[in-house]
Amino acid sequence: MEKSNRLNAKDLINVGIYTAICAVICCAVAMTGVIPIMMVLLVVFVPILTGIPYMMFLTKVKKFGMILILNVLMGAFMWVTGMSYYALIVGTISGLAAELIYRSGNYSSKRLGIIAYAISGIYCWANYFGIFFNAEAYFSTRQNFGQEYIDSVTKMLPAWMCPVLLAVDIICGIIGGWIGTKALRKHFEKAGIA
């Protein structure tokens, strides 16, 4: 019984596949960030668009650690692609929280799966920390965007927007998770998730 609770190669392959899918979607959305308003709306589009693959991933999750590993990988991916190391820190914490939430329903609750997804995805929100707390240092490495872009983004993201974007990220995660469960109804039934 103990062995069956350990992650095996198939589990890690699933983590790798779904991390790659989510990373590609995040990259595609992030490319639109060259438009100032789209930079602000990343916390809307990323959680909604990654909802379907992530919820599909949850149909494969039956062991502790899979969600956490995916989140750590996504946070690391954000960091190495020039977003922010905050994504790795927040991603690790939110991944652990999501893991515990989904496990509390014995990996078979659709409702808890949606909540776990919404919480796990706040690594996206963490990418704004640099702008909120030290915009000058954040944009010092992004001068090629031009001063007009920097001014526009800074104006749209004052510090008080930090909790607002967190709420938006979670709400859009719930929407994305809900869309994912509707689109994958047969997969959830097959996996015994109600």
C-alpha positions, 0 to 999 in steps of 0.5 A: 500500500505504501508503494502505491502512494509513491510517485512513479514514472507515469505520474512524473511523465503526466506532471511533465506533459501538463506542465509543458502544455500550461507553460506554452499557453502562459508563453502565448498569453505573455507575448501579448504583454507587449501591449500595456493593458494585456500585461495587466490582463495576464491574471485574467487570460492565463487562469481561464485558458489553462483551465482545461489542461489543468483540470485534465491533469487533475483527473490523473492526480491520485498521489500527493506531490503531483500538483506541488511539482507542477507548480514548482516547475511553473514558478521556475519556468516563469523565473527563468523566462524573465518574469520573476523569482516571486512566481517560484516562491508563491508557486511553491506555497500555492502548490502545497496549499492546492495539493492539500485542498485537493487531497482533502477530497481524496482526489475525487472532488470536482469542487475541491479540484476547481478551488485547488486550481484557482489557488495553485494559479496565483503564481501568475499574480506573483509576477507583478510583485516587482512592479508593485514593490520596486518598479524602478528595478523591475523596469531597469532590465526592460528598457527596450520596451520604451518609456511610454510602455513603462509609464503606461504599465506603472500607471495601471499597476499602483500598489493598491492593485496588488490585492485586486489582481489577486482576487481577479486571478482567483476568480478567473481560476474558478471560471477556468476550472469550471470551464475545464470540468464542463469541457471534460465531463466524460474524463471526470466521470471516467476518473471517478471525480464527482 
